């Protein structure tokens, strides 16, 4: 969704045209921000491991990351993880 800061329309007007509530708009925006934050954390962990072992494969990398991700309260599936890489 993103923040339409350059738009001449207000959030309220955009929501009315798209027939969604402002609450739904902001909930989706929060979900997108949270997803980007989680992706950043995962990528930082990947870079940390790949710095030490540059030739490590994706499945093994995910296997090594799972304990760290669980500690942080994040979950990611294999396919989403590969899309992220």
C-alpha positions in Angstrom: 0.0 0.0 0.0 2.5 2.6 1.1 2.0 6.0 2.4 0.5 8.3 -0.4 2.3 11.4 0.9 2.5 13.1 -2.6 -1.2 12.4 -3.3 -3.6 15.3 -3.4 -6.2 12.9 -1.8 -6.6 12.1 1.8 -6.5 8.6 3.3 -10.2 8.9 4.0 -11.0 9.7 0.4 -8.8 6.9 -1.0 -10.4 4.4 1.4 -13.9 5.5 0.4 -13.1 5.1 -3.3 -11.6 1.6 -2.7 -14.5 0.7 -0.3 -12.2 -0.2 2.6 -12.2 1.2 6.1 -9.4 3.4 7.3 -8.8 0.8 10.0 -8.3 -1.9 7.3 -5.9 0.5 5.5 -3.7 1.0 8.5 -3.8 -2.6 9.5 -2.5 -3.6 6.1 0.2 -0.9 6.3 1.3 -2.2 9.7 1.5 -5.8 8.3 3.6 -4.6 5.4 6.0 -2.7 7.7 6.3 -5.7 10.0 7.0 -8.0 7.1 9.8 -5.7 5.8 11.3 -5.5 9.3 11.3 -9.3 9.6 12.9 -9.7 6.1 15.6 -7.3 7.2 16.4 -9.3 10.3 16.5 -12.5 8.3 18.8 -11.0 5.7 21.1 -9.7 8.4 21.3 -13.2 9.8 22.0 -14.7 6.4 24.8 -12.2 5.7 26.4 -13.1 9.1 26.4 -16.8 8.3 27.4 -16.3 4.6 30.3 -14.1 5.7 31.8 -17.2 7.5 30.6 -19.8 5.0 30.1 -18.2 1.6 29.3 -21.4 -0.3 26.5 -22.6 2.1 23.3 -23.7 0.4 19.8 -22.3 1.0 18.4 -25.4 2.8 21.3 -25.7 5.2 21.2 -22.0 5.7 17.6 -22.1 6.7 18.3 -25.1 9.0 21.0 -23.1 10.8 18.8 -20.0 11.0 15.7 -21.7 12.5 16.9 -21.6 16.2 17.7 -17.9 15.9 14.4 -17.1 14.2 12.5 -19.1 16.9 14.2 -17.1 19.6 13.2 -13.9 17.9 9.6 -15.2 17.4 9.8 -15.2 13.6 8.8 -18.0 11.3 9.5 -18.4 7.6 8.8 -21.2 5.2 11.3 -22.7 2.8 9.8 -21.2 -0.3 9.4 -17.7 1.2 13.0 -17.9 2.4 14.3 -18.8 -1.1 12.3 -15.9 -2.5 13.9 -13.7 0.0 17.4 -14.8 -1.0 
